[in-house]
């Protein structure tokens, strides 16, 4: 039963996600306590370290340590880094688009995600306040 990837993969992702979410939570608290909340230091640090971790791990897993089992890859990338910060996935996907010379698509994805993401947050705030 535990040899079945349909069971192993979600379990691996779950364990990674728990660790990633807790790491994000406690790092955010730590940065807020040390540096205040005038700038989102915690999120900034998490986004940068998540991107670094994604680049390092994917390169090692695909180019140097190819024997890393698929469920461990999922635990680290989709699970841990996905819960730690989705910004790392955004960074990886942007790099892949650029490497494949899909410059227009990469530019739209890169700028569009940030710009449209801000608009969507504002839209959510607006809709959340309707009828208040």
C-alpha positions as CSV (number, residue, x, y, z in Angstrom):
1,X,0.0,0.0,0.0
2,X,2.7,2.5,0.9
3,X,4.6,1.6,-2.2
4,X,1.8,3.1,-4.3
5,X,2.9,6.6,-5.6
6,X,-0.8,7.7,-5.4
7,X,-0.4,7.3,-1.6
8,X,3.3,8.1,-1.1
9,X,3.3,11.4,-3.0
10,X,0.4,13.1,-1.2
11,X,1.9,12.0,2.2
12,X,5.3,13.4,1.2
13,X,3.7,16.7,0.1
14,X,1.7,16.9,3.3
15,X,4.8,16.4,5.6
16,X,6.7,19.0,3.6
17,X,3.8,21.4,3.7
18,X,3.5,21.2,7.4
19,X,7.2,22.0,7.9
20,X,7.1,24.8,5.3
21,X,4.0,26.5,6.8
22,X,5.3,26.3,10.3
23,X,8.7,27.7,9.1
24,X,7.0,30.6,7.4
25,X,4.9,31.3,10.5
26,X,7.7,31.3,13.0
27,X,10.1,33.2,10.8
28,X,7.5,35.9,10.2
29,X,6.9,36.2,13.9
30,X,10.7,36.3,14.6
31,X,11.3,39.1,12.0
32,X,8.3,41.1,13.3
33,X,9.6,40.9,16.9
34,X,13.2,41.8,15.9
35,X,12.6,44.5,13.3
36,X,9.0,45.6,13.7
37,X,6.2,45.6,11.1
38,X,7.0,48.8,9.2
39,X,8.3,46.7,6.4
40,X,7.4,43.0,5.7
41,X,11.0,41.8,6.5
42,X,9.8,38.2,7.2
43,X,8.0,37.8,3.9
44,X,10.9,39.5,2.0
45,X,13.3,37.0,3.6
46,X,11.1,34.1,3.0
47,X,10.5,34.9,-0.6
48,X,14.3,35.3,-1.3
49,X,15.3,32.2,0.7
50,X,12.5,30.2,-0.9
51,X,13.7,31.2,-4.4
52,X,17.3,30.3,-3.5
53,X,16.2,27.0,-2.0
54,X,14.1,26.1,-5.1
55,X,16.9,27.0,-7.5
56,X,19.5,25.0,-5.5
57,X,17.3,22.0,-4.8
58,X,16.0,21.7,-8.4
59,X,19.5,22.0,-9.8
60,X,20.9,19.4,-7.5
61,X,17.9,17.0,-8.0
62,X,17.9,17.2,-11.8
63,X,21.6,17.6,-12.5
64,X,23.8,16.3,-9.7
65,X,21.8,14.0,-7.3
66,X,19.5,12.4,-9.8
67,X,18.9,9.5,-7.4
68,X,16.7,11.6,-5.2
69,X,13.3,9.8,-5.1
70,X,10.3,11.5,-6.6
71,X,8.5,11.7,-3.3
72,X,11.5,13.5,-1.7
73,X,11.4,16.0,-4.6
74,X,7.7,16.6,-4.0
75,X,8.3,16.9,-0.3
76,X,10.8,19.6,-0.7
77,X,9.4,21.5,-3.7
78,X,5.6,21.2,-3.7
79,X,5.4,20.5,0.0
80,X,8.0,22.5,1.9
81,X,8.8,25.3,-0.5
82,X,5.2,25.5,-1.7
83,X,3.9,26.1,1.8
84,X,6.9,28.2,2.8
85,X,6.4,30.5,-0.2
86,X,4.8,30.2,-3.6
87,X,7.1,32.9,-4.7
88,X,9.8,30.3,-5.2
89,X,7.6,28.5,-7.7
90,X,6.9,31.8,-9.4
91,X,10.6,32.4,-9.7
92,X,11.4,28.9,-11.0
93,X,8.6,29.1,-13.6
94,X,9.9,32.5,-14.7
95,X,13.4,31.2,-15.1
96,X,12.1,28.2,-17.1
97,X,10.2,30.4,-19.5
98,X,13.3,32.6,-20.0
99,X,15.6,29.6,-20.5
100,X,13.2,28.3,-23.1
101,X,13.3,31.8,-24.8
102,X,9.7,32.5,-24.2
103,X,10.5,36.1,-23.4
104,X,7.1,37.6,-24.1
105,X,5.4,35.0,-22.0
106,X,7.9,35.3,-19.3
107,X,7.5,39.1,-19.2
108,X,3.7,38.8,-19.0
109,X,3.9,36.1,-16.3
110,X,6.5,38.0,-14.3
111,X,4.9,41.5,-14.5
112,X,1.3,40.3,-14.8
113,X,1.4,38.1,-11.7
114,X,2.7,41.0,-9.6
115,X,0.5,43.7,-11.0
116,X,-2.7,41.6,-11.4
117,X,-2.0,40.1,-8.0
118,X,-2.2,43.5,-6.4
119,X,-5.4,44.3,-8.3
120,X,-6.9,41.0,-7.2
121,X,-6.0,41.8,-3.5
122,X,-7.7,45.2,-3.9
123,X,-10.7,43.6,-5.5
124,X,-11.0,41.0,-2.7
125,X,-10.8,43.8,-0.1
126,X,-13.5,45.8,-2.0
127,X,-15.8,42.8,-2.3
128,X,-15.2,41.8,1.3
129,X,-16.3,45.3,2.4
130,X,-19.5,45.4,0.3
131,X,-22.6,45.7,2.4
132,X,-20.6,46.7,5.5
